[in-house]
Every structure is written in C-alpha cells, then in structure tokens.
Amino acid sequence: MDVVTRGDEDLLLDLLNTAPVVDGERVDELADPEAAARWAVARDGAGTADEVAALRRVRDAVDRAVRDGSGPQALAADVERVVVRPRVRDGAVRWELEAPAGERLAARALLAWVATGERYPGRLRPCANPECRRFLLDRSNANTARWCSMALCGNRFKARRHYQRARVAGQ
C-alpha cells in the first residue's frame, strides 16, 4: 500500500521550507494570502483561505515535531479527518485519499510526513546551518546530507568555516 508519492514527499519539503530565515529574519511565504494561494495552486491545491490555514497549521506542527521531537499530538485533529480507502480501478486496487474540501493538500503533506518517517527514519531533518530554518530529506545511501542546499547553505557555511580557520592560522 503506497498512497504517498515522491511528489507528496516533495510537497512536504516545499511546505516545510515556506518559513525560511532570510537575512536573519524568519519569513513566512504563506503569510500573504495571494502568494499563499498561488503557492497552493501551483501544487494542485485550490488556493482557498481554508486550505492555506490548514497548510500553515500542518507545516508548523510538523516543523515542531521534527525540530524538537514533540510528536504528532498537535496533528491529531488533522489526522482524524484524513481517510485512505482502497478502490478497484482498471483491474487494480488503488488507494485514494479522502479529506475535507480545502484540506486535501495539507493531508497529502501530512501523509508524506508519516510515510517519510517510516521509509526514511531520521532523514527528514533541519539544515545543519544554524542560521537557516529549511529542511532536507536525505535519500542518499550514506545518509550524510547536512544542508538544505549546497548553494544556499553548504558552500556558505564551508566558506565561513574556512575563512575562520585561515584567520586563526594567520594570527
């Protein structure tokens, strides 16, 4: 039974990364109603205010659960409204998500979080850059990824560390 796709995992990561730190300030990319609606529509959502509220609620609860291990308690109400049912279609059993209108996109992200924890335990994690609030999902065999992106954080962090070592060595 695999109702969660790679696209759902990407949706979860995109959702978690809508609250990054930019120039030292936390930015909520879903705070502006029009921008949030565009974000949701670009990911096959409806872009309604209810949908955006559900996305923000799920994002914030999953963020806390991953960062501080608070667990899924904050998501209990959202989990209870999600149903996955088997259906026979075209001679095969398919699993279909049933969720209230306006909560389907958040439900997909929520299911992706649960599936990711089962499939890749410990691999959904915050970026190692303490000045970043983005997440990464390490799908590599080695499980050694540390950065949300080498361009955003990895190279910058490594360059900063190199500069500090060179400065200390030069003194």
Summary of the structure (lengths in Angstrom):
residues: 171
radius of gyration: 18.5
end to end distance: 60.6
largest distance: 73.2
contacts: 476
relative contact order: 0.14
helix: 50%
strand: 14%
